[in-house]
Amino acid sequence: MALYDLVAPRLEERGDPRYCLADICAADPLGADAVLAALPAMNADADAPALTVALRTLVPDPDLAAEWSVIDALAAMRDLGILLGSLKRHGVQPVAAVPEVLPVLELLGRRTDMVPRDTVHHYTTWNPSGPRRRMYTGHPMEAHLQEAVRMVFPGLVAALDTCSRLARLEPYDPGFACALDRIGRHLRSTVDSIDHTVTHVSPEFFALTLRPYFEEVDIAGRDYLGPAAAQVPLWLVDLTLWQCDRSNPAYDAFLAGSLQYSLPSWRDFHDRHAGGVSAVSKLSAAISWENVERLPPQLAASAQALGRVLRILKTFRARHLGVARKAYADDLRLYDEGSGGAPITLLRSILDLTRDNETLARHATGARSECVTALSRPDRSDRSNPSDGDRSGRASDPRSGGSSC
């Protein structure tokens, strides 16, 4: 374990109120606890009139809402948002049914610098646990899905911090491999998260019961997606490792639509790094300058570390693809696209891109002549046949290896 892991500040000490998770979870500015405790029963009965009354009851006076802190505004959007999704699931456009909620949603969006509806952060990391937990169904599988997303958040925040440092380093720098191994440690929670989902959430429950609550909602003539897990931006890690200069048009288009659902600081991260040079491309350039058959030790260490972290991402995506295929199988699915707006074919393409870059980094640790050409021309195709690593949605466990950085 590195010194950084021991002294890294806690989330709430970062100065961004959106990281004050305990305070947001504790907040109840709308006095919504009692109403939302009854929400699963209203949804089970498909009681759209009761849901409409509940939303109308909770809409605050805009002048009062304008005085709330960011923490209270986030909690209020969380509680209004779960009612928005509930109404839409039962065939009612919530803003059409309760027009007075529109100026409040727009105000809360401006106050928090986020979209004017709830996101995955509202539904998971800013959602209280225990008896105050906000849920559509009240089913234990829904709680497990929320927990699976929550467990990724701290590691992702730390990984993005290290990605920012990595972007300033070169493969010959000893810190390059150390930064990559630190990113890998932080990202292991993604594999734990998907394994938790596979163990505790059935594809049938997600596809038939929970997925309908994540439909888009019309707000002032614009559709906003529900709190999809795809809004957890693992793709920001991709950005610095390979995506900023080795992507494909379909992935770029997906990211362009998903970015608005991110935290403000994460949108800033994207703006800073979108035009940069990826770690894979830096490694490619460094190798191309070498005139020896075997790489210098530090450059080899950087290639090995990059391969390890990409292997973790590949493992997560292979298992995620397996889950998605089951939930969106022809005999089960109600929708053609995931709750984040991505079709299964895009998940396949992203897995292929991740695998290609992982393979290139791994080959770089061997003879130089075997990998320079491949590193310079990544395969960006959307292959149709899965490899042995993910035919069942599984891939080998990435927890072996790593440096002592």
Contacts in CASP RR format, 6 or more apart in sequence:
PFRMAT RR
TARGET T0000
AUTHOR 0000-0000-0000
METHOD contacts of the structure
MODEL  1
MALYDLVAPRLEERGDPRYCLADICAADPLGADAVLAALPAMNADADAPA
LTVALRTLVPDPDLAAEWSVIDALAAMRDLGILLGSLKRHGVQPVAAVPE
VLPVLELLGRRTDMVPRDTVHHYTTWNPSGPRRRMYTGHPMEAHLQEAVR
MVFPGLVAALDTCSRLARLEPYDPGFACALDRIGRHLRSTVDSIDHTVTH
VSPEFFALTLRPYFEEVDIAGRDYLGPAAAQVPLWLVDLTLWQCDRSNPA
YDAFLAGSLQYSLPSWRDFHDRHAGGVSAVSKLSAAISWENVERLPPQLA
ASAQALGRVLRILKTFRARHLGVARKAYADDLRLYDEGSGGAPITLLRSI
LDLTRDNETLARHATGARSECVTALSRPDRSDRSNPSDGDRSGRASDPRS
GGSSC
2 178 0 8 1.000
2 182 0 8 1.000
2 405 0 8 1.000
4 182 0 8 1.000
5 182 0 8 1.000
5 185 0 8 1.000
8 158 0 8 1.000
8 161 0 8 1.000
11 19 0 8 1.000
11 20 0 8 1.000
11 21 0 8 1.000
11 154 0 8 1.000
11 157 0 8 1.000
12 19 0 8 1.000
12 20 0 8 1.000
12 21 0 8 1.000
12 22 0 8 1.000
12 23 0 8 1.000
16 263 0 8 1.000
16 265 0 8 1.000
17 23 0 8 1.000
17 24 0 8 1.000
17 69 0 8 1.000
17 70 0 8 1.000
17 71 0 8 1.000
17 74 0 8 1.000
18 24 0 8 1.000
18 70 0 8 1.000
18 74 0 8 1.000
18 112 0 8 1.000
18 121 0 8 1.000
18 263 0 8 1.000
18 264 0 8 1.000
18 265 0 8 1.000
19 157 0 8 1.000
20 71 0 8 1.000
21 125 0 8 1.000
21 126 0 8 1.000
21 153 0 8 1.000
23 71 0 8 1.000
24 71 0 8 1.000
24 74 0 8 1.000
24 75 0 8 1.000
24 78 0 8 1.000
24 126 0 8 1.000
25 75 0 8 1.000
25 126 0 8 1.000
25 127 0 8 1.000
25 128 0 8 1.000
25 129 0 8 1.000
25 132 0 8 1.000
26 128 0 8 1.000
27 71 0 8 1.000
27 72 0 8 1.000
27 74 0 8 1.000
27 75 0 8 1.000
28 75 0 8 1.000
28 79 0 8 1.000
28 132 0 8 1.000
29 60 0 8 1.000
29 68 0 8 1.000
29 72 0 8 1.000
29 73 0 8 1.000
29 75 0 8 1.000
29 76 0 8 1.000
30 58 0 8 1.000
30 60 0 8 1.000
30 75 0 8 1.000
30 76 0 8 1.000
30 79 0 8 1.000
30 80 0 8 1.000
31 58 0 8 1.000
32 58 0 8 1.000
32 79 0 8 1.000
33 132 0 8 1.000
35 54 0 8 1.000
35 57 0 8 1.000
35 58 0 8 1.000
36 79 0 8 1.000
36 82 0 8 1.000
36 83 0 8 1.000
36 134 0 8 1.000
37 131 0 8 1.000
38 54 0 8 1.000
39 51 0 8 1.000
39 54 0 8 1.000
39 82 0 8 1.000
39 83 0 8 1.000
39 86 0 8 1.000
39 134 0 8 1.000
39 135 0 8 1.000
39 136 0 8 1.000
40 135 0 8 1.000
40 136 0 8 1.000
40 137 0 8 1.000
40 138 0 8 1.000
40 139 0 8 1.000
42 50 0 8 1.000
42 51 0 8 1.000
42 54 0 8 1.000
42 86 0 8 1.000
43 51 0 8 1.000
43 86 0 8 1.000
43 89 0 8 1.000
43 90 0 8 1.000
43 136 0 8 1.000
43 137 0 8 1.000
43 213 0 8 1.000
44 137 0 8 1.000
46 90 0 8 1.000
47 90 0 8 1.000
48 87 0 8 1.000
48 90 0 8 1.000
48 91 0 8 1.000
48 92 0 8 1.000
51 83 0 8 1.000
51 86 0 8 1.000
51 87 0 8 1.000
51 90 0 8 1.000
51 92 0 8 1.000
52 87 0 8 1.000
52 92 0 8 1.000
52 97 0 8 1.000
52 98 0 8 1.000
54 83 0 8 1.000
55 80 0 8 1.000
55 83 0 8 1.000
55 84 0 8 1.000
55 87 0 8 1.000
55 94 0 8 1.000
55 97 0 8 1.000
55 98 0 8 1.000
55 101 0 8 1.000
56 98 0 8 1.000
56 100 0 8 1.000
56 101 0 8 1.000
58 79 0 8 1.000
58 80 0 8 1.000
58 83 0 8 1.000
59 80 0 8 1.000
59 98 0 8 1.000
59 100 0 8 1.000
59 101 0 8 1.000
59 104 0 8 1.000
60 76 0 8 1.000
60 104 0 8 1.000
62 103 0 8 1.000
62 104 0 8 1.000
62 107 0 8 1.000
65 73 0 8 1.000
65 76 0 8 1.000
65 104 0 8 1.000
65 107 0 8 1.000
65 108 0 8 1.000
65 111 0 8 1.000
66 107 0 8 1.000
66 111 0 8 1.000
68 76 0 8 1.000
68 111 0 8 1.000
70 111 0 8 1.000
70 112 0 8 1.000
73 108 0 8 1.000
73 109 0 8 1.000
73 111 0 8 1.000
73 112 0 8 1.000
74 112 0 8 1.000
74 122 0 8 1.000
74 126 0 8 1.000
75 126 0 8 1.000
76 104 0 8 1.000
76 108 0 8 1.000
77 105 0 8 1.000
77 108 0 8 1.000
77 109 0 8 1.000
77 112 0 8 1.000
77 114 0 8 1.000
77 117 0 8 1.000
77 118 0 8 1.000
77 122 0 8 1.000
78 118 0 8 1.000
78 122 0 8 1.000
78 123 0 8 1.000
78 126 0 8 1.000
78 127 0 8 1.000
78 134 0 8 1.000
79 134 0 8 1.000
80 101 0 8 1.000
80 104 0 8 1.000
80 105 0 8 1.000
80 108 0 8 1.000
80 118 0 8 1.000
81 117 0 8 1.000
81 118 0 8 1.000
81 122 0 8 1.000
82 118 0 8 1.000
82 122 0 8 1.000
82 123 0 8 1.000
82 134 0 8 1.000
82 135 0 8 1.000
82 136 0 8 1.000
83 94 0 8 1.000
84 94 0 8 1.000
84 95 0 8 1.000
84 117 0 8 1.000
84 118 0 8 1.000
84 217 0 8 1.000
85 94 0 8 1.000
85 136 0 8 1.000
85 213 0 8 1.000
85 214 0 8 1.000
85 215 0 8 1.000
85 217 0 8 1.000
85 226 0 8 1.000
86 136 0 8 1.000
86 213 0 8 1.000
87 93 0 8 1.000
87 94 0 8 1.000
87 97 0 8 1.000
88 94 0 8 1.000
88 213 0 8 1.000
88 215 0 8 1.000
88 216 0 8 1.000
88 217 0 8 1.000
89 136 0 8 1.000
89 212 0 8 1.000
89 213 0 8 1.000
89 215 0 8 1.000
93 217 0 8 1.000
93 218 0 8 1.000
94 101 0 8 1.000
94 217 0 8 1.000
95 101 0 8 1.000
95 102 0 8 1.000
95 105 0 8 1.000
95 217 0 8 1.000
95 218 0 8 1.000
95 219 0 8 1.000
95 220 0 8 1.000
96 218 0 8 1.000
102 219 0 8 1.000
102 220 0 8 1.000
105 116 0 8 1.000
105 117 0 8 1.000
105 219 0 8 1.000
106 116 0 8 1.000
106 219 0 8 1.000
106 220 0 8 1.000
108 116 0 8 1.000
109 115 0 8 1.000
109 116 0 8 1.000
113 264 0 8 1.000
114 261 0 8 1.000
114 263 0 8 1.000
114 264 0 8 1.000
115 224 0 8 1.000
115 260 0 8 1.000
115 261 0 8 1.000
116 219 0 8 1.000
116 220 0 8 1.000
116 224 0 8 1.000
117 217 0 8 1.000
117 219 0 8 1.000
117 224 0 8 1.000
117 226 0 8 1.000
118 226 0 8 1.000
118 227 0 8 1.000
119 226 0 8 1.000
119 227 0 8 1.000
119 231 0 8 1.000
119 261 0 8 1.000
120 149 0 8 1.000
120 227 0 8 1.000
120 228 0 8 1.000
120 229 0 8 1.000
120 230 0 8 1.000
120 231 0 8 1.000
120 232 0 8 1.000
120 261 0 8 1.000
121 227 0 8 1.000
121 231 0 8 1.000
121 263 0 8 1.000
122 227 0 8 1.000
123 134 0 8 1.000
123 146 0 8 1.000
123 149 0 8 1.000
123 227 0 8 1.000
124 146 0 8 1.000
124 149 0 8 1.000
124 150 0 8 1.000
124 153 0 8 1.000
124 227 0 8 1.000
125 149 0 8 1.000
125 150 0 8 1.000
125 153 0 8 1.000
127 133 0 8 1.000
127 134 0 8 1.000
127 146 0 8 1.000
128 134 0 8 1.000
133 143 0 8 1.000
133 146 0 8 1.000
135 142 0 8 1.000
135 143 0 8 1.000
135 146 0 8 1.000
136 142 0 8 1.000
136 210 0 8 1.000
136 213 0 8 1.000
137 209 0 8 1.000
137 210 0 8 1.000
137 213 0 8 1.000
139 205 0 8 1.000
139 209 0 8 1.000
140 200 0 8 1.000
141 200 0 8 1.000
141 201 0 8 1.000
141 202 0 8 1.000
141 205 0 8 1.000
141 206 0 8 1.000
141 210 0 8 1.000
142 205 0 8 1.000
142 210 0 8 1.000
144 196 0 8 1.000
144 197 0 8 1.000
144 200 0 8 1.000
144 201 0 8 1.000
145 197 0 8 1.000
145 200 0 8 1.000
145 201 0 8 1.000
145 206 0 8 1.000
145 210 0 8 1.000
145 229 0 8 1.000
147 196 0 8 1.000
148 193 0 8 1.000
148 194 0 8 1.000
148 196 0 8 1.000
148 197 0 8 1.000
148 200 0 8 1.000
148 201 0 8 1.000
149 193 0 8 1.000
149 229 0 8 1.000
149 232 0 8 1.000
151 189 0 8 1.000
151 192 0 8 1.000
151 193 0 8 1.000
151 196 0 8 1.000
152 189 0 8 1.000
152 190 0 8 1.000
152 193 0 8 1.000
152 232 0 8 1.000
153 232 0 8 1.000
154 189 0 8 1.000
155 186 0 8 1.000
155 187 0 8 1.000
155 189 0 8 1.000
156 186 0 8 1.000
156 187 0 8 1.000
156 189 0 8 1.000
156 190 0 8 1.000
156 232 0 8 1.000
156 233 0 8 1.000
156 234 0 8 1.000
156 237 0 8 1.000
158 186 0 8 1.000
159 183 0 8 1.000
159 184 0 8 1.000
159 186 0 8 1.000
159 187 0 8 1.000
159 237 0 8 1.000
160 236 0 8 1.000
160 237 0 8 1.000
160 266 0 8 1.000
160 269 0 8 1.000
162 179 0 8 1.000
162 182 0 8 1.000
162 183 0 8 1.000
162 186 0 8 1.000
163 183 0 8 1.000
163 236 0 8 1.000
163 237 0 8 1.000
163 239 0 8 1.000
163 240 0 8 1.000
163 241 0 8 1.000
163 269 0 8 1.000
163 273 0 8 1.000
164 240 0 8 1.000
164 269 0 8 1.000
164 272 0 8 1.000
164 273 0 8 1.000
165 179 0 8 1.000
166 176 0 8 1.000
166 179 0 8 1.000
166 180 0 8 1.000
166 183 0 8 1.000
166 240 0 8 1.000
166 279 0 8 1.000
167 240 0 8 1.000
167 273 0 8 1.000
167 276 0 8 1.000
169 175 0 8 1.000
169 176 0 8 1.000
169 179 0 8 1.000
170 176 0 8 1.000
170 282 0 8 1.000
170 286 0 8 1.000
171 279 0 8 1.000
171 282 0 8 1.000
171 283 0 8 1.000
171 286 0 8 1.000
171 298 0 8 1.000
171 299 0 8 1.000
171 302 0 8 1.000
171 303 0 8 1.000
172 286 0 8 1.000
172 296 0 8 1.000
172 298 0 8 1.000
172 299 0 8 1.000
172 302 0 8 1.000
173 298 0 8 1.000
174 298 0 8 1.000
174 301 0 8 1.000
175 405 0 8 1.000
176 279 0 8 1.000
176 302 0 8 1.000
176 305 0 8 1.000
177 298 0 8 1.000
177 301 0 8 1.000
177 302 0 8 1.000
177 304 0 8 1.000
177 305 0 8 1.000
177 403 0 8 1.000
177 405 0 8 1.000
178 305 0 8 1.000
178 403 0 8 1.000
178 405 0 8 1.000
179 405 0 8 1.000
180 279 0 8 1.000
180 302 0 8 1.000
180 305 0 8 1.000
180 306 0 8 1.000
180 308 0 8 1.000
180 309 0 8 1.000
181 305 0 8 1.000
181 308 0 8 1.000
181 309 0 8 1.000
181 402 0 8 1.000
181 403 0 8 1.000
181 405 0 8 1.000
182 405 0 8 1.000
183 237 0 8 1.000
183 309 0 8 1.000
184 308 0 8 1.000
184 309 0 8 1.000
184 312 0 8 1.000
187 234 0 8 1.000
187 237 0 8 1.000
187 309 0 8 1.000
187 312 0 8 1.000
187 313 0 8 1.000
187 316 0 8 1.000
188 312 0 8 1.000
188 398 0 8 1.000
188 399 0 8 1.000
190 234 0 8 1.000
190 312 0 8 1.000
190 313 0 8 1.000
190 316 0 8 1.000
191 312 0 8 1.000
191 315 0 8 1.000
191 316 0 8 1.000
191 319 0 8 1.000
191 397 0 8 1.000
191 398 0 8 1.000
191 399 0 8 1.000
193 316 0 8 1.000
194 316 0 8 1.000
194 319 0 8 1.000
194 320 0 8 1.000
194 323 0 8 1.000
195 319 0 8 1.000
197 323 0 8 1.000
198 319 0 8 1.000
198 323 0 8 1.000
203 323 0 8 1.000
203 326 0 8 1.000
203 327 0 8 1.000
203 329 0 8 1.000
203 332 0 8 1.000
204 332 0 8 1.000
206 327 0 8 1.000
207 327 0 8 1.000
207 328 0 8 1.000
207 332 0 8 1.000
207 333 0 8 1.000
207 334 0 8 1.000
208 332 0 8 1.000
208 334 0 8 1.000
211 327 0 8 1.000
211 334 0 8 1.000
211 335 0 8 1.000
211 338 0 8 1.000
211 339 0 8 1.000
212 334 0 8 1.000
214 225 0 8 1.000
214 226 0 8 1.000
214 227 0 8 1.000
214 228 0 8 1.000
214 339 0 8 1.000
214 340 0 8 1.000
215 226 0 8 1.000
216 223 0 8 1.000
216 224 0 8 1.000
216 225 0 8 1.000
216 226 0 8 1.000
217 223 0 8 1.000
217 224 0 8 1.000
217 226 0 8 1.000
225 231 0 8 1.000
225 261 0 8 1.000
225 339 0 8 1.000
225 340 0 8 1.000
225 341 0 8 1.000
226 339 0 8 1.000
226 340 0 8 1.000
228 261 0 8 1.000
228 338 0 8 1.000
228 339 0 8 1.000
228 340 0 8 1.000
228 341 0 8 1.000
229 339 0 8 1.000
229 340 0 8 1.000
230 258 0 8 1.000
230 338 0 8 1.000
230 339 0 8 1.000
230 340 0 8 1.000
230 341 0 8 1.000
230 342 0 8 1.000
231 258 0 8 1.000
231 261 0 8 1.000
231 262 0 8 1.000
231 340 0 8 1.000
233 258 0 8 1.000
233 262 0 8 1.000
233 266 0 8 1.000
234 313 0 8 1.000
234 316 0 8 1.000
235 243 0 8 1.000
235 251 0 8 1.000
235 255 0 8 1.000
235 258 0 8 1.000
236 262 0 8 1.000
236 266 0 8 1.000
236 269 0 8 1.000
236 270 0 8 1.000
236 273 0 8 1.000
237 313 0 8 1.000
238 313 0 8 1.000
238 350 0 8 1.000
238 354 0 8 1.000
239 269 0 8 1.000
239 270 0 8 1.000
239 273 0 8 1.000
239 274 0 8 1.000
239 278 0 8 1.000
240 273 0 8 1.000
240 278 0 8 1.000
240 279 0 8 1.000
241 278 0 8 1.000
241 279 0 8 1.000
241 280 0 8 1.000
241 306 0 8 1.000
241 309 0 8 1.000
241 310 0 8 1.000
241 313 0 8 1.000
241 357 0 8 1.000
242 278 0 8 1.000
242 279 0 8 1.000
242 280 0 8 1.000
242 281 0 8 1.000
242 310 0 8 1.000
242 353 0 8 1.000
242 354 0 8 1.000
242 357 0 8 1.000
242 378 0 8 1.000
243 251 0 8 1.000
243 255 0 8 1.000
243 278 0 8 1.000
243 353 0 8 1.000
244 273 0 8 1.000
244 274 0 8 1.000
244 275 0 8 1.000
244 276 0 8 1.000
244 277 0 8 1.000
244 278 0 8 1.000
245 275 0 8 1.000
245 276 0 8 1.000
245 277 0 8 1.000
245 278 0 8 1.000
245 281 0 8 1.000
246 278 0 8 1.000
246 280 0 8 1.000
246 281 0 8 1.000
246 353 0 8 1.000
246 357 0 8 1.000
246 378 0 8 1.000
246 380 0 8 1.000
247 353 0 8 1.000
247 380 0 8 1.000
248 349 0 8 1.000
248 353 0 8 1.000
248 380 0 8 1.000
248 382 0 8 1.000
250 346 0 8 1.000
250 349 0 8 1.000
250 382 0 8 1.000
251 346 0 8 1.000
251 349 0 8 1.000
251 350 0 8 1.000
251 353 0 8 1.000
254 341 0 8 1.000
254 342 0 8 1.000
254 346 0 8 1.000
255 270 0 8 1.000
258 340 0 8 1.000
259 267 0 8 1.000
259 270 0 8 1.000
260 267 0 8 1.000
262 270 0 8 1.000
279 306 0 8 1.000
280 306 0 8 1.000
280 357 0 8 1.000
280 360 0 8 1.000
280 361 0 8 1.000
280 375 0 8 1.000
280 378 0 8 1.000
283 299 0 8 1.000
283 302 0 8 1.000
283 303 0 8 1.000
283 306 0 8 1.000
283 361 0 8 1.000
283 364 0 8 1.000
283 375 0 8 1.000
284 360 0 8 1.000
284 372 0 8 1.000
284 375 0 8 1.000
284 376 0 8 1.000
286 299 0 8 1.000
286 302 0 8 1.000
287 295 0 8 1.000
287 299 0 8 1.000
287 303 0 8 1.000
287 364 0 8 1.000
287 368 0 8 1.000
287 371 0 8 1.000
287 372 0 8 1.000
287 375 0 8 1.000
288 372 0 8 1.000
288 375 0 8 1.000
288 376 0 8 1.000
290 296 0 8 1.000
290 299 0 8 1.000
290 368 0 8 1.000
292 368 0 8 1.000
293 367 0 8 1.000
293 368 0 8 1.000
293 369 0 8 1.000
294 300 0 8 1.000
294 366 0 8 1.000
294 367 0 8 1.000
294 368 0 8 1.000
295 303 0 8 1.000
295 364 0 8 1.000
295 365 0 8 1.000
295 366 0 8 1.000
295 368 0 8 1.000
300 364 0 8 1.000
300 365 0 8 1.000
300 366 0 8 1.000
301 403 0 8 1.000
303 361 0 8 1.000
303 362 0 8 1.000
303 364 0 8 1.000
303 365 0 8 1.000
304 361 0 8 1.000
304 362 0 8 1.000
304 365 0 8 1.000
304 402 0 8 1.000
305 402 0 8 1.000
305 403 0 8 1.000
306 361 0 8 1.000
307 358 0 8 1.000
307 361 0 8 1.000
307 362 0 8 1.000
308 398 0 8 1.000
308 401 0 8 1.000
308 402 0 8 1.000
310 354 0 8 1.000
310 357 0 8 1.000
310 358 0 8 1.000
310 361 0 8 1.000
311 358 0 8 1.000
311 398 0 8 1.000
312 398 0 8 1.000
313 354 0 8 1.000
313 358 0 8 1.000
314 351 0 8 1.000
314 354 0 8 1.000
314 355 0 8 1.000
314 358 0 8 1.000
314 395 0 8 1.000
314 398 0 8 1.000
315 395 0 8 1.000
315 396 0 8 1.000
315 397 0 8 1.000
315 398 0 8 1.000
317 347 0 8 1.000
317 350 0 8 1.000
317 351 0 8 1.000
317 354 0 8 1.000
317 390 0 8 1.000
318 351 0 8 1.000
318 389 0 8 1.000
318 390 0 8 1.000
318 393 0 8 1.000
318 394 0 8 1.000
318 395 0 8 1.000
319 390 0 8 1.000
319 393 0 8 1.000
319 394 0 8 1.000
319 395 0 8 1.000
320 347 0 8 1.000
321 344 0 8 1.000
321 347 0 8 1.000
321 348 0 8 1.000
321 351 0 8 1.000
321 386 0 8 1.000
321 390 0 8 1.000
321 393 0 8 1.000
322 390 0 8 1.000
322 392 0 8 1.000
322 393 0 8 1.000
322 394 0 8 1.000
323 393 0 8 1.000
324 338 0 8 1.000
324 344 0 8 1.000
324 347 0 8 1.000
325 344 0 8 1.000
325 393 0 8 1.000
326 332 0 8 1.000
327 333 0 8 1.000
328 335 0 8 1.000
328 336 0 8 1.000
328 338 0 8 1.000
328 344 0 8 1.000
336 343 0 8 1.000
337 343 0 8 1.000
338 344 0 8 1.000
345 382 0 8 1.000
348 382 0 8 1.000
348 383 0 8 1.000
348 384 0 8 1.000
348 386 0 8 1.000
349 382 0 8 1.000
351 390 0 8 1.000
352 379 0 8 1.000
352 381 0 8 1.000
352 382 0 8 1.000
352 383 0 8 1.000
353 378 0 8 1.000
353 380 0 8 1.000
355 387 0 8 1.000
356 378 0 8 1.000
356 379 0 8 1.000
356 380 0 8 1.000
357 378 0 8 1.000
360 371 0 8 1.000
360 374 0 8 1.000
360 375 0 8 1.000
360 378 0 8 1.000
363 370 0 8 1.000
363 371 0 8 1.000
363 374 0 8 1.000
363 375 0 8 1.000
364 371 0 8 1.000
364 375 0 8 1.000
389 395 0 8 1.000
389 396 0 8 1.000
END
